[in-house]
């Protein structure tokens, strides 16, 4: 947790934005200050669950190129990070929860 304009905020956690679609608070490595990074276009859905779309986006924006490393305070960095492979598939999670509930209710 850190303080940004008098309120406590979580660092490096992507959350719904107020100005753009997403926002994230980060500590600027050069100055040590907390910065808010806004990124994403409202009204569009990102389909990162589709491997072809995810690969095309990451290729187009050079997300995996070590030579094109972006600073943590840039919207590009966070957009690329948002387009990484999801940690867990939402449907897989739902299936596991449904199965767990079925086991509990069967008894």
JOFENFEN-V476519 format. One record per pair of residues at least 12 apart in sequence whose C-alpha atoms are under 10 Angstrom apart, sorted by the first residue. I is the first residue (numbers start at 1). J is the second residue. D is the distance in whole Angstrom. If there is no record, write none. Layout:
BEGIN
i->{I I}
j->{J J}
d->{D D}
END
This chain:
BEGIN
i->{1 2 2 2 2 2 3 3 3 4 4 4 4 4 4 5 5 9 9 9 9 9 10 10 10 11 11 11 11 11 11 11 12 12 12 12 12 12 12 12 13 13 13 14 14 14 14 14 14 14 15 16 16 16 17 17 17 17 17 18 19 19 19 19 19 20 20 20 20 20 20 21 21 21 21 21 21 21 21 22 22 22 22 22 22 22 22 22 22 23 23 23 23 23 23 23 24 24 24 24 24 24 24 25 25 25 26 26 26 27 27 28 28 28 29 29 29 34 35 36 36 36 37 37 37 37 37 37 37 38 38 38 38 38 39 39 39 39 39 39 40 40 40 40 40 46 46 47 48 48 48 48 48 49 49 49 49 49 49 49 50 51 53 54 54 54 54 55 55 55 57 57 57 57 58 58 58 58 58 61 61 61 61 62 62 63 63 63 63 63 63 63 64 64}
j->{25 25 26 27 33 34 25 33 34 25 26 33 34 35 36 34 35 24 25 26 34 36 24 25 26 24 25 26 27 34 35 36 24 25 26 27 36 37 72 78 25 26 78 37 38 39 78 79 81 82 38 38 39 40 37 38 39 40 42 38 38 39 40 41 42 37 38 39 40 41 42 38 39 40 41 42 43 44 45 37 38 39 40 41 42 75 78 79 82 36 37 38 39 40 75 78 36 37 38 39 73 75 78 37 38 73 72 73 74 72 73 71 72 73 71 72 73 73 73 73 74 75 72 73 74 75 76 77 78 73 74 75 78 79 74 75 76 77 78 79 75 76 78 79 82 82 83 83 82 83 84 85 86 83 84 85 86 88 89 90 85 85 83 80 83 84 85 83 84 85 79 80 83 84 79 80 81 83 84 76 77 79 80 76 80 76 77 79 80 81 83 84 80 84}
d->{10 9 9 9 10 8 10 10 7 8 10 9 6 8 8 9 10 9 7 10 9 10 8 7 9 7 5 5 7 8 9 9 6 6 6 8 10 10 9 9 7 9 10 10 10 10 8 10 10 8 10 10 10 10 9 7 8 9 9 8 7 9 10 10 9 9 6 6 6 6 6 8 6 5 5 5 8 9 10 8 6 5 6 8 9 10 9 9 10 7 6 4 6 9 9 9 6 5 7 9 9 9 8 6 9 9 7 7 10 9 8 9 8 6 9 8 9 10 7 8 10 10 9 7 7 6 10 10 8 10 9 6 9 10 9 5 8 10 8 7 8 10 9 7 10 9 8 9 8 6 7 7 7 9 9 7 7 10 8 9 9 8 10 10 6 7 8 9 9 10 10 8 8 10 10 7 9 7 8 8 10 9 8 10 9 9 8 9 6 8 9 9 9 10}
END
